[in-house]
């Protein structure tokens, strides 16, 4: 995304589908003139900023394309800090594209994904934390995710990162004094004690921020949950009960679910992305064998494994092998068909007995207990979204974790009486890494990659 800021960019900011209204957005110096070329109504170049103007958009042959409302926003009080025009037309693919085509013919350039928000960032209106929050808000799938995105847009998290960097900058200044005037012993003592105090305090605050930020990945993305088990143990029935709909086919024939069946449920406002897999078993059926392979792969990639066993069947070698692979994963053992004679024996198996839920789907027993266990396992009831200070994307959380590792190295160096100039380098490195979270420092390639996931018109 290396296009010039001299370009006027244009994008469709609403979904390209049939609807009441579509919005086409232009930004850049000259965008008002470009829109005015095809606007039949007031002279847009002479209207006041932040006004809505009624008229018609016409093509190059002066044929009316649509009746529209055109909003004019003059720099710098706009989303991008540039001149911005938004054309509100009647919804519909043909009409919207005709207006887009006309503006392109007038001299606008089609915006890259996220280019409007990228310009807002590069022009200093928002930082990277707020930029990423824009897309999180658009993509939010729950009210809790929406609250987290809005909190980041509000700037509290950005302010916290800035405070961290300011503290480190003051420490660096103290160290510089120590290096420049080494003959003053009291300066060195004061500097080292100050470093120890400030680093320890920042470490506690960063650990808290990382912990809370990890919660936001659950809030934003949900919990990837896979249902594993042998054929005909009730996996699809459990999925359907959780979804409260017949999403998966349920029969007495083993191997009915041959591929992946997906659905979503919400528990205390947190999404569970449910995946029902093909049964785990040896098979000569090539199509079903592919499904079994996918099941094993999904088990390794999931956040939560619901492992379903049949109360009426003894454990087989393949299931025993899979149960041994649960170590280190978040899992719940569901013993289904509890209404039948018990033939299952988990004695000697390396599974946490507190993770076991007894269930009878036939008698509607155990579903609420399963939901409660999920809440307990992921501490969902303790996740707060009121006035949160979170980072909600993997990039920022990874940087924070790296900063924490560096702080540990600083503490270790202080304890080992490491030279003060070496401590300074470590602290400066932390300061620089924190700057990449809010975009105070950034690499163009990383920036381009980040904005690629945005909508074309955002």
Residue, then its C-alpha position, 0 to 999 in steps of 0.5 A: x500500500x504505497x500509493x500517494x497521499x496526493x490521490x483522491x481515494x474512493x470506496x464503498x463503505x456499506x455492504x454491496x447488496x440490496x438495501x435502503x442506502x449505500x454510502x460511497x466515500x471519497x477522501x483527499x485534496x480535490x475530492x469535493x471537486x471530483x464529486x461536484x463534477x457529477x452533482x446536480x444541485x448546489x455547488x459543493x465547492x462553496x457549501x459549508x463544511x459538515x453539511x448534507x446537500x440534496x441533489x442528483x448524481x449524473x454520468x458523463x452524458x448528464x443522465x441521472x444515475x440516482x437521487x442522493x444526499x451528499x455530505x461534505x466534510x472539510x479538513x482537518x475535522x474529518x475521519x482522515x483529516x483530509x477533505x471527505x465526501x460521502x454520497x448517500x444513494x439508494x441501495x443496490x449493486x447497480x446504482x452503487x457501482x454506477x456512481x463509483x464508476x462515475x467518480x473513478x472517471x472523474x479522477x478518483x482512485x479505488x482505495x486499498x483495504x483499510x486505506x481510509x483508516x491508514x490515512x487517519x493513522x498516518x495523519x495523526x488523528x488516531x494511533x494503531x491501537x485505535x486503528x485496530x479497534x475500528x476493525x474490531x468494532x466492525x467485526x464484533x460478534x457479541x455485545x462484550x466484544x463491541x464494548x472492548x472495541x469501543x473502550x480502545x477507541x476511547x483511548x484509555x489503553x493508548x494513554x496507558x502505553x504512552x504513560x509506560x513509555x514516558x516512565x521509561x523515557x525518564x529512566x533513560x534520562x536519569x541513566x544518561x546523567x549517570x553515564x555523563x557524570x560517573x564521578x558522582x556516586x550518589x547519582x549512580x545509587x539514586x539511578x539504580x534504586x529508581x530503576x528497580x522501583x520503576x521497573x518493578x512497578x511497571x512489571x506488575x502493571x504490564x502483567x495485569x494488562x497482559x492477563x486482561x488482554x488475554x481475556x479479550x481474545x476470548x471476548x473478541x474471537x470466542x472459544x474454538x470448541x471441538x467435539x471429539x469421540x467415536x461414531x454414534x456416541x452422541x456428538x451431533x446430538x450434544x451440538x444440536x442441544x447446545x445450538x438449540x437447533x438441528x444443525x447436525x444429522x442425528x441417526x443410529x448409523x455410525x459415521x453419519x457426520x462425515x465432515x465438519x459441522x459448525x455453529x455458534x452459541x453464547x455463554x454469558x456473552x462469550x461465543x463458543x465456535x462449536x465444531x462437530x467432527x467425524x467419529x474417531x475410528x479405523x475405517x476403510x471408507x476413504x471419504x470418512x477417513x478424511x473426516x477422521x483426519x480432520x477431527x484429529x487436526x481440529x483437536x490439536x488446534x482448538x481452545x476447548x475439547x469436548x471429548x464424548x464417551x459412551x457410558x455403555x461401551x468400554x474404552x478402546x485402544x484408539x480412544x485410550x491413545x487420544x485421551x492420553x493426548x489431552x494433557x496440557x489442553x482445556x478439555x471436558x470429558x462428557x460421558x453420554x448415555x448415562x441412562x444405559x448400563x455402565x460399561x465404561x471404566x476410566x480408572x487408570x486414565x490420565x484425566x482430571x476427574x473434575x473435568x467429567x460431566x455425566x449426561x443423557x441427551x435422551x433424557x435432557x440431562x447434563x447440558x446445563x452442567x456442561x455450560x457451567x463447567x465451560x464457564x468455570x474452566x475459562x473463568x468466564x464469569x470473572x471476565x469484566x468488560x466494564x471500563x476495561x483497559x485491554x489490548x485485543x489483538x495478537x500483535x499487541x499482546x505478543x509485543x507486551x509479552x516480549x516487553x515483559x521478558x525484557x523487563x525480567x532481563x533488566x531485573x536480572x541485570x540489576x541483581x547481577x550488578x550489570x553495567x548501567x550502560x547495558x541496563x540502558x540498552x535493555x530499557x531503550x529496547x523496551x521503550x521502542x517495542x512499546x512504541x510499536x503497539x500504538x504506532x509511535x514507531x512502525x515499519x511500513x511493511x507491517x503497517x500494510x499487512x495490518x490494514x489489509x484485513x480492513x474493509x475496502x471503504x474503511 
